[in-house]
Amino acid sequence: MKHTYKIEGMTCNNCKASVEKYLNGLPNISHVSIDLEKGEAEVTMDKHIASDELQNALPEKYTVSEKDGGKVSASSNSSTMNSEKTKLQQLKPLLLILFYITSTCVLLHYKDWSWGGFMLDFMGLFYIVFSFFKMLDLKGFPESFKMYDPLAKRLPIYGWIYPFIETALGVMFLMRYEVNIALIMTLVVLGITTVGVTKTLLDKKSIRCACLGTVLKLPMTEATLIENTIMIAMAALMLFEVF
């Protein structure tokens, strides 16, 4: 018999291989097929195995729920609550980083306030900090990034150079070098990513967000869409010299 399970926490091919290894090690399981993009595992078994048993066989970073008739039901109410709690905990690094970037920009300009200067420094620090986390795992980042970025899916090398693009844009904003070019590149780069993020959220796929690389395990949520939208809005305002 075959059963399909949703597995949250898989971000790359290494995760896929790891899940397959652990599940294939269970008795009464003869074959495991992973669809990384959908975050699903089709398990062929001799007799039905509860999702709790599968969960216990996997590391804590993965969350298993059974897919029944197209609807996903968690193994228990408590596991659903824990999953939600974990998601909020995982978003904490992102929220803290945005808070510190915003606070730093406010402190830099509070004596002589300038919306234009604030936004340029915010975008510059945003790119520098976010590219730093991507640089920590240059090998794993492209695999996670191409799961939702349309261009990275079609052109894998784009995922490899993306952290360097972010670093260059950060330096351009902070040094006020060719700002208009940096603003246009921001609209293009983040516009492409936002299309992929929006599609992922609408499809309700359970994948990891690669905005802070693969070192910090962030879930793909509306927070990712909001942060991209803020950057796009700032770039558009600056480009058309509203401030």
Secondary structure, 3 states (H helix, E strand, C coil): CEEEEEEECCCCHHHHHHHHHHHHCCCCEEEEEEECCCCEEEEEECCCCCHHHHHHHCCCCCEEEEEECCEEECCCHHHHHHHHHHHHHHHHHHHHHHHHHHHHHHHHHCCCCCHHHHHHHHHHHHHHHHHHHHHCCCCCHHHHHCCCCHHHHHCHHHHHHHHHHHHHHHHHHHHCCCHHHHHHHHHHHHHHHHHHHHHHHHCCCCCEECCCCCCCCEECCHHHHHHHHHHHHHHHHHHCCCC
